[in-house]
């Protein structure tokens, strides 16, 4: 099996050349081919090709069933992880923290790959629960979070960061990129305004926001996970997730 080929003829020619020069043996090639065929045989692909070519109506009848969505909600409920929390902040309520300043960031592929998409989904869910939300999702166009500390504290009861940044095969490093010279969207009102950081993607963002006192890793941006996160923030369900990684990234200050 040739991976990531740019030119099939060129790659096959290189393989033939390798055989002629004894760089690789025919036995080794046969072994590799047999492994691929064995996997296909073990999966029964020769007998179930139709299962991968479902008619549209049949596919619609199979996917999105109530029992599947129940499993999805259960997985979300079990996975959302409270990494650390500011004492006395949770649970939230619109009575105590009604005015929310929502800062979003996203990058990647598919659904919610833009800050605007994350902001729209989060704003809708928060407002359904009684919060008043102001969005900051475009560092270039939105007004900067650069008001005076006293003025910001008079306007907002909570600052909520929601990010959906994910590493992919050609972008293994995934850091928060605060905009402009002084990072006008970076956490800067932690002492005046309670601040919560939620990562719906990369679980290692504490290395970028070590001073944030309340941090949640949710692992996936989708409706069921958003609902699970908000239910837990509002005290409607407990945080059950157990982190599979070191969210503190080996640093002492990220755990403070």
Rosetta blueprint (number, residue, H / E / L):
1 X L
2 X L
3 X L
4 X L
5 X L
6 X L
7 X L
8 X H
9 X H
10 X H
11 X H
12 X H
13 X H
14 X H
15 X H
16 X H
17 X H
18 X H
19 X H
20 X H
21 X L
22 X L
23 X L
24 X L
25 X L
26 X H
27 X H
28 X H
29 X H
30 X H
31 X H
32 X H
33 X H
34 X H
35 X H
36 X H
37 X H
38 X H
39 X H
40 X H
41 X H
42 X H
43 X L
44 X L
45 X H
46 X H
47 X H
48 X L
49 X H
50 X H
51 X H
52 X H
53 X L
54 X L
55 X L
56 X H
57 X H
58 X H
59 X H
60 X H
61 X H
62 X H
63 X L
64 X L
65 X L
66 X H
67 X H
68 X H
69 X H
70 X H
71 X H
72 X H
73 X H
74 X H
75 X H
76 X H
77 X H
78 X H
79 X H
80 X L
81 X E
82 X E
83 X E
84 X E
85 X L
86 X L
87 X L
88 X L
89 X L
90 X L
91 X L
92 X L
93 X L
94 X L
95 X L
96 X L
97 X L
98 X L
99 X E
100 X E
101 X E
102 X E
103 X E
104 X E
105 X E
106 X E
107 X E
108 X L
109 X L
110 X L
111 X L
112 X L
113 X L
114 X L
115 X H
116 X H
117 X H
118 X H
119 X H
120 X H
121 X H
122 X H
123 X H
124 X H
125 X H
126 X H
127 X H
128 X H
129 X L
130 X L
131 X L
132 X E
133 X E
134 X E
135 X E
136 X E
137 X L
138 X L
139 X L
140 X L
141 X L
142 X L
143 X L
144 X L
145 X L
146 X L
147 X L
148 X L
149 X H
150 X H
151 X H
152 X H
153 X H
154 X H
155 X H
156 X L
157 X L
158 X E
159 X E
160 X E
161 X E
162 X E
163 X E
164 X E
165 X E
166 X L
167 X L
168 X E
169 X L
170 X L
171 X E
172 X L
173 X L
174 X L
175 X L
176 X L
177 X L
178 X L
179 X L
180 X L
181 X L
182 X L
183 X L
184 X L
185 X L
186 X L
187 X L
188 X L
189 X L
190 X L
191 X L
192 X L
193 X L
194 X L
195 X E
196 X E
197 X E
198 X E
199 X E
200 X L
201 X L
202 X L
203 X L
204 X L
205 X H
206 X H
207 X H
208 X L
209 X L
210 X L
211 X L
212 X L
213 X L
214 X E
215 X E
216 X E
217 X E
218 X L
219 X L
220 X L
221 X L
222 X L
223 X H
224 X H
225 X H
226 X H
227 X H
228 X H
229 X H
230 X H
231 X H
232 X H
233 X H
234 X L
235 X L
236 X L
237 X L
238 X L
239 X L
240 X L
241 X L
242 X L
243 X L
244 X L
245 X L
246 X L
247 X L
248 X L
249 X L
250 X L
251 X L
252 X L
253 X H
254 X H
255 X H
256 X L
